[in-house]
């Protein structure tokens, strides 16, 4: 007799973007990493922490990075919880609000890990489908379940849902609305002010992209204190180690460096979009650090393979709704020049 829960035995594992060995020397544009290194203050903070204190447990409340985040985002610390990557807080939100058999909703396509997390919980899944012109085929407010995830800016397409739409959706949903703002720092606006107006709205963030800390696994959520308190009950009690807490605090405190890097990425993104259009690609206007682009023959896999053969990694999705295009992370200007030359060669 196999004692494993049936939903775990039957589910497929989430497959992240390919991580090649460093020795293979790819130009890596497939997982939306930041082309800039972390702030020098982050490196100094990690080095200062990497000593005798590592024998001791970290601060269970992550007080220092919570305070730094509170100052950046303009909330009291009780509105903020730190997480081992935003994936941890997404998982805990489902654990907190959706019991086995209850509904979890999200837009399809978007971050496919929502599906995995819901399956682990044994929750039911309901998706709101995007149309080919990137409109919702039915109102998201028709969802009557416990928790709905809205990736905004959207991944993998890169556009943003307007704030009035999110405001109205929070009013209409009976359950919790989670606005997953993994890429919001690269956009023109965000949903943080809406958090103050709705007791069922939570915003999640990550330091992986805009703060160049993908290797540290640091995320956070901003929401009404009762929700944050509930999430605090179910998280791992030492979910951020000492080095991660030091890195997060230093990164959040160095806003000058953060703004410089984000500004450079946004400028490169717009330049790359213009260049791709001249090559005949359809490119969705982006509020993120990537572009979703569609080649003239709508054969995304052909372009992916051509780039792969030239040691350039981009993201191609097998989902029928996405396979006609590619997601290209914004790298350095030099990396983008090499990629454009390769695309011209591939034709």
Residue pairs with C-beta under 8 A, 6 or more apart in sequence:
2 9
5 122
7 119
7 120
7 122
8 120
11 116
11 119
11 120
12 116
13 116
14 112
14 113
14 116
16 31
17 30
17 31
17 315
18 30
18 313
19 31
20 26
20 28
20 313
24 311
25 311
26 311
26 312
26 313
27 311
27 312
27 313
27 331
27 335
27 338
27 339
28 313
28 329
28 331
29 312
29 313
29 314
29 315
29 328
29 329
29 330
29 331
29 335
29 339
30 313
30 314
30 315
30 327
30 329
31 214
31 315
31 329
32 155
32 183
32 209
32 288
32 289
32 290
32 327
32 329
33 208
33 209
33 212
33 214
33 329
34 209
34 210
34 211
34 212
34 214
34 261
34 265
34 289
35 265
35 330
35 331
35 332
35 335
36 212
36 261
36 264
36 265
37 43
37 212
38 211
38 212
38 213
38 247
38 251
39 211
39 212
39 250
39 251
39 254
39 257
39 258
40 257
41 250
41 251
41 253
41 254
41 257
42 212
42 213
42 247
42 250
42 251
42 254
44 250
45 246
45 247
45 249
45 250
46 243
46 246
46 247
46 250
48 246
49 242
49 243
49 246
50 243
53 242
54 242
54 243
56 242
57 238
58 238
58 240
58 241
58 242
58 244
58 245
59 245
60 237
60 238
62 82
62 239
62 240
62 245
62 248
63 77
64 245
64 246
64 249
65 82
65 218
65 220
65 240
65 245
65 248
65 249
65 252
66 77
66 80
66 81
66 82
66 220
67 77
68 248
68 249
68 252
68 253
69 75
69 77
69 80
69 82
69 220
69 222
69 248
69 252
70 76
70 77
70 79
70 80
71 252
72 252
72 255
73 80
73 192
73 222
74 192
75 192
75 195
75 222
78 225
78 228
78 229
79 195
79 222
79 223
79 224
79 225
79 228
80 220
80 221
80 222
80 228
81 89
81 220
81 221
81 228
81 231
81 232
81 235
82 218
82 219
82 220
82 239
82 240
82 245
82 248
83 89
83 92
83 218
83 219
83 220
83 221
83 235
83 239
83 240
84 217
84 218
84 219
84 236
84 239
84 240
84 244
85 206
85 208
85 217
85 218
85 219
86 180
86 182
86 204
86 205
86 206
86 208
86 219
86 220
86 221
87 113
87 117
87 219
88 219
88 235
88 236
88 239
89 204
89 219
89 220
89 221
89 231
89 235
90 113
90 114
90 117
90 149
90 178
90 180
90 204
91 117
91 120
92 231
92 234
92 235
93 147
93 176
93 178
93 202
93 204
93 221
93 231
94 104
94 117
94 118
94 121
94 123
94 147
95 121
95 234
96 227
96 230
96 231
96 234
97 146
97 147
97 175
97 176
98 104
98 118
98 121
98 123
98 145
98 146
98 147
99 121
99 123
99 146
100 121
100 122
100 123
101 122
101 123
101 124
102 123
102 124
102 145
102 146
103 123
103 124
103 125
103 126
103 143
103 144
103 145
103 146
104 114
104 117
104 118
104 121
104 123
104 124
104 125
104 126
104 145
104 146
104 147
104 148
104 149
105 125
105 126
105 127
105 128
105 140
105 143
105 145
105 147
105 148
105 149
106 114
106 115
106 127
106 128
106 148
106 149
106 150
106 151
107 127
107 128
107 129
107 130
107 136
107 140
107 149
107 150
107 151
107 154
108 127
108 128
108 129
108 130
108 321
109 130
109 156
109 317
109 319
109 321
109 322
110 149
110 151
110 154
110 155
110 156
111 149
111 151
111 155
111 180
111 182
114 149
115 125
118 124
118 125
119 125
123 146
124 145
126 143
126 145
128 136
128 137
128 138
128 140
128 142
128 143
129 136
129 137
129 138
130 136
130 137
130 157
130 321
131 137
134 157
134 159
134 284
140 148
140 150
140 169
140 173
141 168
141 169
141 172
141 173
143 173
143 175
144 174
144 175
145 175
146 175
146 176
147 175
147 176
147 177
147 178
148 169
148 173
148 175
148 176
148 177
148 178
149 178
149 180
150 161
150 166
150 169
150 177
150 178
150 179
150 180
151 180
151 182
152 160
152 161
152 166
152 179
152 180
152 181
152 184
152 191
153 159
153 160
153 181
153 183
153 184
153 186
153 187
153 286
153 287
153 288
154 160
154 161
155 182
155 183
155 288
155 290
156 290
156 292
156 315
156 317
156 322
156 327
157 284
157 292
158 183
158 284
158 285
158 286
158 287
158 288
158 290
158 291
158 292
159 284
159 285
159 286
159 287
160 187
160 188
160 189
160 287
163 189
163 191
163 194
166 177
166 179
166 191
166 194
167 194
167 197
167 198
169 177
170 177
170 194
170 197
170 198
170 200
170 201
171 198
173 200
175 200
176 200
176 201
176 202
176 227
177 198
177 200
177 201
177 202
178 202
178 203
178 204
179 191
179 194
179 201
179 202
179 203
179 204
180 204
181 190
181 191
181 203
181 204
181 205
182 204
182 205
182 206
182 208
182 209
183 209
183 210
183 287
183 288
183 289
183 290
184 190
184 191
184 205
184 287
185 209
185 210
185 258
185 262
186 209
186 210
186 262
186 265
186 266
186 269
186 286
186 287
186 288
186 289
187 287
187 288
188 287
190 203
191 201
191 203
192 203
192 222
194 201
195 201
195 202
195 203
195 222
195 223
195 224
198 224
199 224
199 226
201 223
201 224
202 221
202 222
202 223
202 224
202 227
203 221
203 222
203 223
204 219
204 220
204 221
204 222
205 219
205 220
205 221
205 222
206 218
206 219
206 220
207 213
207 216
207 218
207 219
207 220
207 247
207 248
207 251
207 252
208 214
208 216
208 217
208 218
208 219
209 289
210 258
210 261
210 262
210 289
211 218
211 251
211 252
211 258
212 251
212 261
213 247
213 248
213 251
216 243
216 244
216 247
216 248
217 244
218 240
218 244
218 247
218 248
221 228
221 231
223 231
240 248
251 258
265 289
265 330
268 330
268 331
268 332
268 333
268 336
269 286
269 289
269 290
269 291
269 330
271 333
271 336
272 291
272 328
272 330
272 336
272 340
273 283
273 285
273 286
273 291
275 340
276 283
276 291
276 293
276 340
276 343
277 283
279 340
279 343
279 344
280 295
280 296
281 293
281 294
281 295
281 296
282 293
282 294
282 325
283 291
283 292
283 293
283 294
284 291
284 292
284 293
286 292
289 329
289 330
290 327
290 328
290 329
290 330
291 327
291 328
291 330
292 325
292 326
292 327
292 328
293 325
293 326
293 328
294 300
294 324
294 325
294 326
295 302
295 303
295 325
295 326
298 324
298 325
299 324
300 316
300 317
300 322
300 323
300 324
300 325
300 326
301 316
301 323
302 346
303 314
303 326
303 343
303 346
304 314
304 316
304 326
306 342
306 345
306 346
307 313
307 314
307 339
307 342
307 343
307 346
310 342
310 345
312 338
312 339
312 342
314 326
314 327
314 328
314 329
314 339
315 326
315 327
315 328
315 329
316 323
316 326
316 327
317 323
317 327
328 339
330 336
331 339
